[in-house]
């Protein structure tokens, strides 16, 4: 058991989780006591600085709203059980180098590092999120094991043979150049390296189908989903052996709806979201558009596993 405590009132050194939450909520810990700004004060200032609620860009208010919905450091709905299902089959341990694509605020990367005692590198196309992820990771005391880099997934160029495992959760559907991205991931992996991804994909629906247009136009950074069989084909062309393509749409939809139901329950029980409430409603519109496409059968979520073959010399 850790010698650290989650409670600021025990007199013990605050836990990593508590220190990170304190920093995020806008106060410092001094001898177990809270000081400086309250959470409501910080939220109010963030909203004033960010202007009206929007899902365009990553203002501090939007960052706080998604964390309120999805948990520490999470910009997407990937609860811990979904994290486990995506990563547990990979056999992650401290001897393997791990990379996350689309790391956002770094919550998933930090979870992997702590869960498996692993070294993790996160890649994200948004500089604001990368900077915030680095700061949050430093405050959590994990900067030695977790770090983040800015990248362009349309022209992805990571260091070759730098990872044993690469994973991504709902991060690559905006990418138009999927063939180039998958080829870069293949080169990034060491021989026998593993790639696990879950993402929005199509099944029997054309990428340019008119029923997808409104959703695609409304996505903050665009959307370029492709058919699951096309995904398999592109991965194979890159050199991967693809062994799993599992439809997890029902599970995914349930997780999203549960996150919003949990938020509604917390607020009805007295938890205050203050000035973030309108931001959370704006975020909800984005997610409900996705759910609407899923319910109509136009959009699905698949988990895909691929492996880089061992080199034969």
C-alpha positions as CSV (number, residue, x, y, z in Angstrom):
1,X,0.0,0.0,0.0
2,X,1.3,3.5,-0.8
3,X,2.5,5.7,2.0
4,X,0.7,8.6,0.4
5,X,-2.9,9.5,1.3
6,X,-5.8,10.8,-0.8
7,X,-7.0,12.9,2.1
8,X,-5.5,16.4,2.7
9,X,-6.4,16.1,6.4
10,X,-4.5,13.0,7.4
11,X,-1.1,14.8,7.8
12,X,0.5,12.4,5.3
13,X,2.0,13.5,2.1
14,X,-0.8,14.1,-0.5
15,X,-1.1,11.5,-3.2
16,X,-0.3,12.1,-6.8
17,X,-4.0,12.0,-7.6
18,X,-4.8,14.6,-4.9
19,X,-1.9,16.9,-5.9
20,X,-3.0,16.8,-9.6
21,X,-6.6,17.5,-8.7
22,X,-5.5,20.4,-6.5
23,X,-3.5,21.9,-9.3
24,X,-6.3,21.5,-11.8
25,X,-8.9,23.0,-9.5
26,X,-6.7,26.1,-9.1
27,X,-5.2,25.8,-5.6
28,X,-1.9,24.8,-4.1
29,X,-1.3,22.3,-1.3
30,X,0.7,23.5,1.7
31,X,1.1,21.1,4.6
32,X,-2.2,19.4,3.6
33,X,-4.2,22.6,3.5
34,X,-5.8,24.2,0.5
35,X,-5.1,27.8,-0.4
36,X,-5.4,30.3,-3.3
37,X,-8.2,30.2,-5.7
38,X,-11.3,28.0,-5.3
39,X,-12.5,25.8,-8.1
40,X,-15.5,28.1,-8.8
41,X,-13.2,31.1,-9.0
42,X,-11.0,29.4,-11.5
43,X,-13.9,28.2,-13.6
44,X,-15.4,31.7,-13.6
45,X,-12.2,33.2,-14.8
46,X,-11.7,30.5,-17.4
47,X,-15.1,31.2,-18.9
48,X,-14.6,35.0,-18.9
49,X,-11.3,34.5,-20.7
50,X,-12.6,31.9,-23.2
51,X,-15.8,33.8,-24.3
52,X,-19.0,31.9,-25.2
53,X,-19.1,28.0,-25.0
54,X,-17.6,26.3,-28.1
55,X,-16.0,23.0,-29.1
56,X,-13.7,24.9,-31.5
57,X,-10.2,24.9,-30.0
58,X,-9.1,23.9,-26.5
59,X,-9.6,26.9,-24.1
60,X,-9.1,26.2,-20.4
61,X,-12.9,26.2,-19.9
62,X,-13.4,23.4,-22.5
63,X,-10.5,21.4,-21.0
64,X,-12.2,21.7,-17.6
65,X,-15.6,20.7,-19.0
66,X,-14.4,17.5,-20.6
67,X,-12.5,16.5,-17.5
68,X,-15.6,17.0,-15.5
69,X,-17.4,14.7,-17.9
70,X,-14.8,12.0,-18.6
71,X,-12.3,12.0,-15.8
72,X,-8.8,13.2,-15.0
73,X,-6.9,14.2,-18.1
74,X,-9.5,12.8,-20.5
75,X,-10.7,14.6,-23.6
76,X,-12.7,11.6,-24.8
77,X,-15.0,9.0,-23.3
78,X,-12.6,6.2,-22.4
79,X,-13.5,4.9,-18.9
80,X,-11.1,2.7,-17.0
81,X,-12.7,-0.5,-18.1
82,X,-12.4,0.5,-21.8
83,X,-8.7,1.5,-21.2
84,X,-8.1,-2.0,-19.7
85,X,-9.8,-3.7,-22.7
86,X,-7.7,-1.7,-25.1
87,X,-4.3,-2.2,-23.4
88,X,-4.4,-5.4,-21.3
89,X,-4.0,-7.8,-24.3
90,X,-0.8,-6.0,-25.2
91,X,1.3,-7.3,-22.3
92,X,2.6,-3.9,-21.3
93,X,5.4,-3.8,-18.8
94,X,8.2,-1.5,-17.7
95,X,10.6,-3.1,-20.2
96,X,8.5,-2.1,-23.2
97,X,8.3,1.4,-24.8
98,X,4.7,2.5,-25.3
99,X,3.2,5.3,-27.4
100,X,-0.3,6.8,-27.4
101,X,-1.6,8.6,-30.5
102,X,-4.0,11.4,-29.8
103,X,-2.9,11.7,-26.1
104,X,-4.9,14.9,-25.4
105,X,-4.5,16.0,-21.8
106,X,-2.5,12.9,-21.1
107,X,-4.9,11.1,-18.8
108,X,-4.8,7.8,-20.7
109,X,-1.0,7.9,-20.9
110,X,-0.6,8.6,-17.2
111,X,-3.1,5.8,-16.5
112,X,-1.1,3.3,-18.6
113,X,2.2,4.4,-16.9
114,X,0.8,3.9,-13.4
115,X,-1.2,0.8,-14.2
116,X,1.6,-1.1,-15.9
117,X,4.7,0.7,-14.5
118,X,5.5,1.7,-18.0
119,X,7.3,4.5,-19.9
120,X,4.8,6.2,-22.2
121,X,5.2,8.8,-25.0
122,X,2.1,10.7,-26.1
123,X,1.6,12.3,-29.5
124,X,-1.0,14.9,-30.2
125,X,-1.7,17.3,-33.0
126,X,-2.9,20.1,-30.7
127,X,-0.1,22.2,-29.1
128,X,-2.4,23.6,-26.4
129,X,-3.3,20.1,-25.2
130,X,0.3,18.9,-25.4
131,X,1.5,21.8,-23.3
132,X,-1.3,21.2,-20.7
133,X,-0.5,17.5,-20.7
134,X,3.2,18.1,-19.9
135,X,2.3,20.5,-17.1
136,X,-0.2,18.1,-15.6
137,X,2.2,15.2,-15.8
138,X,4.9,17.3,-14.1
139,X,2.4,18.2,-11.3
140,X,1.6,14.5,-11.0
141,X,5.2,13.6,-10.5
142,X,5.3,11.4,-13.6
143,X,7.5,13.5,-16.0
144,X,10.3,11.0,-15.7
145,X,8.1,8.2,-17.2
146,X,5.6,10.1,-19.4
147,X,6.2,12.7,-22.0
148,X,4.4,14.3,-24.9
149,X,5.2,15.5,-28.4
150,X,3.4,17.7,-30.9
151,X,2.9,16.1,-34.3
152,X,0.9,16.2,-37.5
153,X,-0.9,12.9,-38.1
154,X,-1.4,13.8,-41.8
155,X,2.4,13.8,-42.1
156,X,3.4,11.7,-39.1
157,X,7.1,11.2,-38.8
158,X,8.0,9.6,-35.4
159,X,11.4,8.1,-34.7
160,X,11.7,4.7,-36.4
161,X,11.8,1.6,-34.2
162,X,11.1,3.7,-31.1
163,X,8.1,1.8,-29.7
164,X,7.2,-1.8,-28.8
165,X,3.5,-0.9,-28.5
166,X,1.3,1.9,-30.0
167,X,-2.3,2.4,-29.1
168,X,-5.0,5.0,-30.1
169,X,-8.5,5.5,-28.9
170,X,-10.9,7.5,-31.2
171,X,-8.0,9.7,-32.3
172,X,-7.4,9.0,-36.0
173,X,-10.8,9.3,-37.6
174,X,-10.1,13.0,-38.5
175,X,-7.0,11.9,-40.4
176,X,-7.4,12.0,-44.2
177,X,-4.0,10.4,-44.9
178,X,-4.6,7.1,-43.1
179,X,-2.3,5.1,-45.4
180,X,0.6,7.4,-44.6
181,X,-0.3,7.4,-40.9
182,X,-0.4,3.6,-40.7
183,X,2.8,3.4,-42.6
184,X,4.5,5.7,-40.1
185,X,3.2,3.6,-37.2
186,X,4.6,0.5,-38.8
187,X,8.0,2.1,-39.1
188,X,7.7,3.4,-35.6
189,X,7.3,-0.1,-34.2
190,X,10.1,-2.5,-33.4
191,X,9.9,-6.0,-35.0
192,X,7.0,-7.9,-33.4
193,X,5.6,-4.6,-32.2
194,X,1.9,-4.3,-31.6
195,X,-0.7,-1.7,-32.6
196,X,-4.1,-1.5,-31.0
197,X,-6.7,1.1,-32.0
198,X,-10.4,1.8,-31.5
199,X,-12.0,4.4,-33.7
200,X,-15.1,5.5,-35.6
201,X,-15.4,3.5,-38.8
202,X,-18.0,2.7,-41.4
203,X,-19.4,-0.7,-42.4
204,X,-21.2,-0.7,-45.7
205,X,-21.7,3.1,-45.8
206,X,-19.8,5.2,-48.3
207,X,-17.5,7.8,-46.7
208,X,-19.1,10.5,-48.9
209,X,-22.7,9.4,-48.0
210,X,-25.0,12.4,-47.7
211,X,-26.3,11.1,-44.3
212,X,-22.8,11.7,-42.9
213,X,-22.4,15.2,-44.1
214,X,-24.0,17.2,-41.3
215,X,-22.0,15.2,-38.7
216,X,-18.7,15.6,-40.6
217,X,-19.2,19.3,-41.1
218,X,-19.9,19.8,-37.4
219,X,-16.8,18.0,-36.1
220,X,-14.4,20.5,-34.7
221,X,-11.4,19.3,-36.7
222,X,-13.2,17.4,-39.4
223,X,-13.9,13.7,-39.8
224,X,-12.7,11.2,-42.4
225,X,-14.0,7.8,-41.3
226,X,-13.4,4.8,-43.6
227,X,-14.8,1.3,-43.8
228,X,-13.5,-1.2,-41.4
229,X,-12.4,-3.4,-44.3
230,X,-10.6,-0.5,-45.8
231,X,-8.8,0.0,-42.5
232,X,-7.8,-3.7,-42.5
233,X,-6.6,-3.3,-46.1
234,X,-4.5,-0.2,-45.4
235,X,-2.9,-1.8,-42.3
236,X,-2.1,-4.9,-44.3
237,X,-0.6,-2.8,-47.2
238,X,1.6,-1.0,-44.6
239,X,3.0,-4.5,-43.6
240,X,0.9,-5.3,-40.5
241,X,-0.7,-8.7,-39.8
242,X,-4.3,-7.8,-38.7
243,X,-5.9,-10.4,-36.5
244,X,-8.8,-8.6,-34.7
245,X,-11.5,-6.2,-36.0
246,X,-14.1,-6.2,-33.2
247,X,-17.3,-4.2,-33.3
248,X,-17.6,-2.4,-30.0
249,X,-20.3,0.1,-30.9
250,X,-22.9,-1.0,-28.3
251,X,-20.3,-0.8,-25.5
252,X,-19.0,2.5,-26.7
253,X,-22.4,4.1,-26.9
254,X,-23.3,2.9,-23.4
255,X,-20.1,4.4,-22.0
256,X,-20.9,7.8,-23.6
257,X,-24.4,7.9,-22.3
258,X,-23.3,6.7,-18.9
259,X,-20.8,9.6,-18.6
260,X,-23.5,12.2,-19.3
261,X,-26.0,10.4,-17.0
262,X,-23.4,10.3,-14.2
263,X,-22.9,14.1,-14.7
264,X,-26.6,14.7,-14.5
265,X,-26.8,12.6,-11.3
266,X,-24.0,14.4,-9.7
267,X,-25.5,17.8,-10.4
268,X,-28.9,16.7,-9.2
269,X,-27.2,15.6,-5.9
270,X,-25.7,19.0,-5.3
271,X,-22.4,19.0,-7.2
272,X,-21.8,22.4,-8.7
273,X,-20.5,22.8,-12.2
274,X,-21.0,26.6,-12.0
275,X,-20.1,28.5,-15.1
276,X,-18.8,25.3,-16.8
277,X,-22.4,24.1,-17.2
278,X,-23.0,25.8,-20.5
279,X,-19.6,24.5,-21.7
280,X,-20.6,21.0,-20.8
281,X,-23.9,21.4,-22.6
282,X,-22.0,22.5,-25.7
283,X,-19.8,19.4,-25.4
284,X,-22.9,17.3,-25.0
285,X,-24.2,18.5,-28.4
286,X,-21.0,17.3,-30.0
287,X,-21.3,13.9,-28.4
288,X,-25.0,13.5,-29.0
289,X,-24.5,14.2,-32.8
290,X,-22.0,11.2,-32.7
291,X,-24.5,9.1,-30.8
292,X,-27.2,10.0,-33.3
293,X,-25.1,8.8,-36.2
294,X,-24.4,5.6,-34.3
295,X,-28.1,5.0,-33.5
296,X,-28.9,5.5,-37.2
297,X,-26.4,2.8,-38.1
298,X,-24.3,5.2,-40.2
299,X,-21.3,5.2,-37.8
300,X,-19.7,2.4,-35.8
301,X,-16.8,1.9,-33.5
302,X,-14.3,-0.9,-34.0
303,X,-11.3,-2.1,-32.0
304,X,-8.5,-3.3,-34.4
305,X,-5.4,-5.2,-33.4
306,X,-2.4,-5.4,-35.7
307,X,1.2,-6.8,-35.3
308,X,4.4,-6.0,-37.1
309,X,5.9,-9.4,-38.1
310,X,9.3,-10.5,-36.8
311,X,12.0,-9.9,-39.3
312,X,13.5,-12.9,-41.0
313,X,17.2,-12.4,-41.7
